[in-house]
Amino acid sequence: MSDADLLRKIPQVDAVLREAAVVDVARAWGPALARRFVQEEIDADRESARRGTEPRTAHAIAAHVAERAQQLDRRRIRRVINATGVVLHTNLGRAPLSRDAIAAMNEAAGYAALEFDVGTGERATRAPVAATLLAALTGAEDALVVNNNAGALLLALGALARGREVVVSRGELIEIGGEFRLPDVMEASGALLREVGTTNRTHTKDYRKAMNERTALVLKVHPSNYRVVGFTKEALLADVIAIAHESGVPVLFDTGSGLLEPDDRFPNEPDATTALAAGCDVVCFSGDKLLGGPQAGILVGKRTLIEACRRNPIARAVRADKLTLAAMEATAIAHARGERSTLPAETAIEAAADRIKARAEAIAVHFEGARVIAGNSVTGGGSSPEETIPTWLISVPGPAEKLADRLRSNDPPVIARIEDGSVVVDLRTVDPGDDAHVSRALQRAR
C-alpha cells in the first residue's frame, strides 16, 4: 500500500473527538486539551504512515488519548501520605504546613491586606510581619522573604555584586535540585565567579590572595546534601569574615537548611543566628526545610544590604506571593512564640520511637507476614545527610514493586519505600490520623 493510501486511512480529528472515550476526556479536562491530544496523535500517525506504518482507527486513537489523560491526572498536585520516613521529602513538597499556616493561606486566598495598611488606608510595604519576626529571631537588622532560596541567592548576587567578582571556594560550587548549579546562578545574576582553593582543600591564604579592587562579595555556601571527607581543609568562617572585612567586602553565607539557631540534633548544620553573630553580613536560607514553613527564600542581615536587595529589579521577579507570605507569617509566629511543636516537620523529627513502634504494631497485626522491624528515618531536604533518626518500620513481604505501585494507587496515595526486597512503611512521617488510611491501603494492596 502506498504512502498516499495509508494517509487517506487516517481518521479526521472531528471523528476522533466524537468517540466516547474522548468525549469523557473533554468533559473532565475541557475541549481544548482533548483536541490537542487528538491532533498530536493524528500527527504522529501521519508521520508513521509516511514510513509505511498502518494508521490506527479512530477508536484506537481515542483509547490512547484517554490513557494520556489518565497519566496527566496522576500528575495532579494532590495529597499523599508520606510513609517513606523522609521528613523533608523534596519530591513530596518538603515541610508539611501547620494548621495555622494553612488557615492563614485560606484567609489570604481572597482579597487580603498584602500591600495595604488597614489603619491608615494607605498603600504600605509588602507583608512586613514575616520579615520583622525573622529579623528579630536571628538578630538581623532586616529581612526579606522571596520565592525560594535559589531566588534569594540570585537576588543577593545581582544586587550586591553585579559586574564584579564574587570569591567562593571550589569545594562549595554545589549543584542544587533540578541540575541547577551555583556557577550558573552566579552567571545569571551578572556576578563574576572567582574560584579559590581546590575541591577538597581551601586555605585562608586562598581567600586573601583573591581579594582585589574588583571584589564585591565573598560567598560561603554550606554543602548541605553531601560531605567531602578524607584529605580535606576548609577555612574557618571567622577567618574568611576577617579577611573580607579587612578589604571592606561583605560576606554572604548560604546556610541552606533554614535553621534559625543552634540545635544539638543537627550539629553539622549552620544556623542564621550564629552566622550573623560571627560577622556575616547577609545570610540566606530556605523556608520549607528545618524552618518548617512554605517554599520560600529568606535573606537576613545588614539593613543597607537587605534594602539594596529589596530595591533591585530582580526582587520583583523572585518575590513571594500572598499565600506564601501568609504561611510564612504563621510559621514565623510559631517560632517566635516558642511553639515549634505545632509544625508538622518538627513533630515528625521529635516523634518518639516507642510511640511509632506501638502504632506500627497496631497496623501490622492485621497482616499475615508483616513484621515490625527497627530502622532509620532521615531529615531529608538536603539537611544533615549523614544523620539518621531511629524508628520502627512495618515490613511487608511480597512482590515489592507491585505492592508499592498498588499503595500509590490508593486514594490518597501511600508512598512507601523498598528495602531488602520488601516494602517498608515508616509512620514517623505519617500523621497519626492517617494510620487508618495506611491500614486500608495495605489491605487493598495485598
VENPEKA-V247465 format. One record per residue. N is the residue number from 1. PHI is phi in degrees with one decimal (999 if undefined). OMEGA is omega in whole degrees, -180 to 180 (NA if undefined). NEAR is the number of other C-alpha atoms within 12 Angstrom. Layout:
<<N:PHI:OMEGA:NEAR> <N:PHI:OMEGA:NEAR>>
This chain:
<<1:999:-177:15> <2:-74.3:177:14> <3:-59.4:-179:20> <4:-63.2:179:18> <5:-65.8:179:16> <6:-63.6:-180:23> <7:-63.5:180:26> <8:-68.2:-179:20> <9:-82.3:-180:21> <10:-69.9:-178:34> <11:-67.4:177:28> <12:-72.4:-180:27> <13:-57.2:-177:26> <14:-63.5:179:20> <15:-65.8:179:23> <16:-70.0:180:35> <17:-63.5:180:35> <18:-83.3:178:23> <19:-63.5:-175:28> <20:-58.3:-178:21> <21:-63.2:-180:28> <22:-75.7:176:39> <23:-59.5:178:28> <24:-65.1:178:23> <25:-63.7:180:34> <26:-63.2:180:26> <27:-68.2:-178:18> <28:-80.6:-171:18> <29:-117.5:-179:23> <30:96.7:-176:17> <31:-66.6:-177:20> <32:-64.0:-179:17> <33:-68.9:179:24> <34:-60.0:179:37> <35:-63.7:180:31> <36:-61.9:180:24> <37:-62.6:179:31> <38:-62.3:-180:41> <39:-61.7:179:28> <40:-64.3:179:21> <41:-67.6:179:34> <42:-67.0:176:34> <43:-59.9:179:22> <44:-64.8:178:22> <45:-66.4:179:31> <46:-64.0:178:27> <47:-64.7:-180:20> <48:-66.9:-180:19> <49:-63.3:179:24> <50:-66.7:177:21> <51:-102.0:175:17> <52:92.5:-179:17> <53:-90.4:179:21> <54:-63.7:-180:23> <55:-74.1:179:31> <56:-81.8:174:27> <57:-76.9:177:23> <58:-59.9:-180:29> <59:-63.8:-180:26> <60:-67.2:178:24> <61:-64.4:-180:36> <62:-61.0:179:37> <63:-62.1:180:27> <64:-71.8:175:27> <65:-61.0:178:35> <66:-63.5:178:33> <67:-64.1:178:22> <68:-63.2:178:25> <69:-65.7:177:30> <70:-64.4:177:19> <71:-62.1:178:13> <72:-65.3:-180:18> <73:-61.8:179:16> <74:-66.3:-179:19> <75:-93.9:177:13> <76:-64.7:176:12> <77:-72.6:-175:13> <78:-142.9:178:14> <79:-68.4:172:19> <80:-129.5:174:32> <81:-99.3:-178:39> <82:-84.9:179:41> <83:-109.4:-178:45> <84:-85.1:-174:38> <85:83.0:174:39> <86:-93.7:-171:42> <87:-63.6:-179:45> <88:-104.0:-174:44> <89:-79.7:-176:30> <90:-58.2:-177:23> <91:-73.5:179:18> <92:-109.6:172:27> <93:94.5:-179:27> <94:54.3:-170:32> <95:-67.9:172:40> <96:-69.3:-175:40> <97:-83.6:178:38> <98:-73.7:178:35> <99:-60.4:179:20> <100:-66.2:179:26> <101:-66.3:178:31> <102:-63.6:179:26> <103:-63.1:179:19> <104:-64.9:178:27> <105:-66.5:178:28> <106:-62.0:180:20> <107:-67.1:-178:21> <108:-83.0:-174:24> <109:-64.7:176:19> <110:-89.9:173:13> <111:-64.4:-176:13> <112:-145.7:-179:21> <113:-78.0:-176:26> <114:-80.2:178:28> <115:-129.1:-173:19> <116:-146.8:178:17> <117:-95.7:-177:16> <118:-69.1:178:12> <119:-75.1:-177:9> <120:-96.9:-176:9> <121:77.0:-178:10> <122:-107.8:173:12> <123:-65.1:-176:14> <124:-137.9:178:15> <125:-63.1:-173:17> <126:-76.1:172:27> <127:40.8:-174:32> <128:-80.4:-172:26> <129:-64.4:-179:28> <130:-60.5:-179:40> <131:-63.1:-180:40> <132:-62.1:-180:30> <133:-67.6:-179:31> <134:-65.3:176:42> <135:-64.1:-180:33> <136:-65.3:-177:24> <137:-68.0:-177:31> <138:-104.3:-177:37> <139:77.9:180:31> <140:-83.2:176:36> <141:-75.4:-176:28> <142:-156.9:179:34> <143:-149.4:180:40> <144:-146.7:179:52> <145:-107.9:178:52> <146:-125.3:-169:43> <147:-73.1:175:34> <148:-162.4:-174:36> <149:-69.9:175:40> <150:-62.5:176:41> <151:-65.2:178:39> <152:-62.6:180:48> <153:-66.9:178:50> <154:-58.0:-180:42> <155:-63.2:-178:45> <156:-62.5:179:54> <157:-65.1:-179:49> <158:-66.5:-177:35> <159:-77.3:-171:32> <160:-105.8:-173:40> <161:-144.7:-179:37> <162:-59.3:179:27> <163:79.7:-180:21> <164:-128.8:-173:27> <165:-85.9:173:31> <166:-120.2:-178:41> <167:-88.0:-180:44> <168:-148.7:179:45> <169:-70.2:177:37> <170:-59.9:179:30> <171:-71.0:-179:30> <172:-115.1:178:35> <173:-83.9:-169:32> <174:-84.6:169:31> <175:-110.2:179:23> <176:-97.9:-175:25> <177:-56.5:179:16> <178:73.6:177:10> <179:64.1:173:11> <180:-87.5:-176:18> <181:-107.3:-177:19> <182:-53.8:178:38> <183:-58.2:179:31> <184:-70.0:177:22> <185:-63.2:180:28> <186:-64.6:179:38> <187:-62.7:-180:24> <188:-64.3:-179:25> <189:-76.4:-176:32> <190:91.1:176:25> <191:-79.1:-179:34> <192:-104.4:-178:30> <193:-75.0:173:33> <194:-123.2:-178:30> <195:-78.2:176:29> <196:-132.6:178:32> <197:72.6:179:27> <198:-127.3:-177:22> <199:-57.8:-174:24> <200:-106.9:-177:21> <201:-143.5:174:23> <202:-130.9:-176:30> <203:-102.0:175:27> <204:-57.3:-179:26> <205:-63.3:179:21> <206:-65.7:177:27> <207:-66.8:-178:40> <208:-61.6:-179:27> <209:-65.0:-176:21> <210:-79.5:-175:31> <211:-70.0:177:31> <212:-155.0:-176:22> <213:-68.2:179:15> <214:-90.4:-177:22> <215:-73.8:179:33> <216:-105.8:-169:35> <217:-161.4:168:45> <218:-110.4:-177:49> <219:-110.5:171:47> <220:-111.3:-178:44> <221:-128.1:176:36> <222:-78.8:180:39> <223:-77.3:-166:31> <224:-67.5:-174:36> <225:-105.1:175:26> <226:-158.3:176:23> <227:-133.9:171:22> <228:-101.6:-176:22> <229:-121.7:180:13> <230:102.4:-177:9> <231:-81.7:-174:11> <232:-128.4:177:16> <233:-155.8:178:20> <234:-132.1:179:32> <235:-65.5:179:28> <236:-64.6:-179:19> <237:-57.4:-179:32> <238:-60.2:179:22> <239:-69.0:178:24> <240:-62.9:179:39> <241:-62.0:-179:34> <242:-61.0:-179:25> <243:-64.0:180:31> <244:-63.9:-177:37> <245:-70.5:174:24> <246:-59.6:179:16> <247:-97.5:179:23> <248:71.3:-177:19> <249:-108.9:179:35> <250:-74.7:178:36> <251:-115.2:175:44> <252:-109.3:-179:48> <253:-117.6:175:45> <254:-91.5:-178:46> <255:-82.3:170:46> <256:85.2:-162:42> <257:-81.3:177:46> <258:89.4:176:46> <259:-76.4:-176:41> <260:-83.0:-177:41> <261:-144.6:-178:29> <262:-56.3:-179:20> <263:-141.2:-177:19> <264:-60.6:180:13> <265:-72.5:-177:21> <266:-129.0:-173:26> <267:-65.3:-178:16> <268:-98.3:-180:24> <269:-100.8:176:37> <270:-71.1:179:36> <271:-122.6:-174:38> <272:-66.5:-178:44> <273:-61.8:-180:33> <274:-65.0:-179:28> <275:-62.9:179:38> <276:-67.8:179:36> <277:-63.7:179:24> <278:-74.0:178:26> <279:120.9:176:29> <280:-61.6:-176:41> <281:-87.0:177:42> <282:-142.1:176:51> <283:-127.2:175:54> <284:-124.5:-178:53> <285:-163.2:-177:51> <286:-88.0:177:44> <287:-93.7:-172:50> <288:-106.5:176:44> <289:-110.0:-176:45> <290:-67.6:175:48> <291:-67.3:175:49> <292:81.8:-178:46> <293:-113.8:-179:51> <294:-78.4:174:45> <295:-60.5:-179:41> <296:-165.3:172:44> <297:-116.5:-175:45> <298:-124.6:174:59> <299:-112.4:175:56> <300:-130.5:178:52> <301:156.6:-178:44> <302:-62.4:-175:28> <303:-59.8:-178:22> <304:-64.0:-178:20> <305:-76.1:177:34> <306:-65.3:179:36> <307:-66.0:176:23> <308:-61.8:176:26> <309:-66.0:-177:40> <310:-62.7:-176:33> <311:-90.8:-179:20> <312:-74.3:-180:25> <313:-57.0:180:17> <314:-62.6:-178:27> <315:-58.0:179:32> <316:-66.5:-177:19> <317:-73.5:-175:19> <318:-111.7:-176:28> <319:-67.6:180:34> <320:-81.5:179:32> <321:-82.2:-173:28> <322:-65.2:-179:31> <323:-69.1:177:32> <324:-61.7:-178:36> <325:-65.0:178:43> <326:-63.8:179:40> <327:-66.0:179:42> <328:-68.8:175:49> <329:-57.6:-178:39> <330:-63.5:180:40> <331:-67.1:179:48> <332:-64.9:177:41> <333:-62.6:178:31> <334:-60.0:178:30> <335:-66.1:-177:30> <336:-64.1:-179:23> <337:-86.3:-176:14> <338:71.8:-177:13> <339:-112.3:-180:19> <340:-63.2:-180:28> <341:-65.6:177:21> <342:-82.7:-180:27> <343:-89.4:-175:37> <344:-56.4:179:37> <345:-63.5:178:40> <346:-65.0:179:33> <347:-60.5:-179:28> <348:-66.4:180:40> <349:-64.1:-175:37> <350:-86.2:-175:26> <351:-55.3:-178:30> <352:-70.8:-177:21> <353:-60.1:-178:26> <354:-67.2:177:20> <355:-68.6:177:20> <356:-63.2:179:38> <357:-62.2:-180:28> <358:-62.3:178:24> <359:-64.3:-179:32> <360:-62.7:-180:37> <361:-64.8:180:27> <362:-64.4:177:22> <363:-87.6:-173:33> <364:-64.4:-176:33> <365:-60.9:-177:21> <366:-88.4:-173:20> <367:-126.3:-180:25> <368:-63.2:179:17> <369:90.3:179:16> <370:-72.4:180:27> <371:-127.4:173:26> <372:-102.7:-174:31> <373:-125.3:176:27> <374:-71.1:179:22> <375:-160.0:-178:26> <376:-136.0:169:30> <377:-100.2:176:39> <378:-133.7:179:31> <379:-68.8:179:40> <380:79.7:180:35> <381:63.8:-178:34> <382:80.1:-179:36> <383:-95.7:175:40> <384:45.2:-175:35> <385:-62.7:-179:25> <386:-96.3:-177:22> <387:-97.0:176:25> <388:-125.1:-180:20> <389:-120.8:180:30> <390:-58.4:-179:27> <391:-148.9:175:35> <392:-126.7:-174:34> <393:-117.9:168:41> <394:-91.4:180:45> <395:-99.6:-176:37> <396:-115.5:-179:40> <397:-73.9:178:28> <398:128.6:176:23> <399:-63.8:-168:18> <400:-60.0:-177:24> <401:-62.6:-179:23> <402:-66.6:180:20> <403:-65.3:179:31> <404:-62.4:178:34> <405:-65.2:179:23> <406:-66.8:176:26> <407:-64.2:178:35> <408:-68.5:-180:28> <409:-83.1:179:22> <410:-69.0:174:26> <411:-123.3:2:22> <412:-76.7:179:23> <413:-61.2:175:30> <414:-107.4:-177:40> <415:-102.4:180:38> <416:-109.7:175:42> <417:-131.8:-178:31> <418:-113.5:177:27> <419:-136.3:176:24> <420:51.9:175:14> <421:79.4:179:17> <422:-123.8:171:25> <423:-79.2:176:38> <424:-121.5:-180:43> <425:-113.2:179:51> <426:-108.6:-177:49> <427:-76.8:177:53> <428:-57.1:-177:47> <429:-99.1:178:48> <430:-108.9:174:37> <431:-60.9:180:28> <432:-53.1:178:27> <433:-67.0:180:13> <434:-100.6:180:25> <435:-58.5:180:30> <436:-65.4:176:23> <437:-62.1:-180:27> <438:-62.4:-179:41> <439:-61.4:180:34> <440:-66.6:179:23> <441:-63.6:177:32> <442:-64.7:179:40> <443:-62.0:-179:22> <444:-69.2:-175:21> <445:-77.0:-176:28> <446:-69.9:NA:24>>
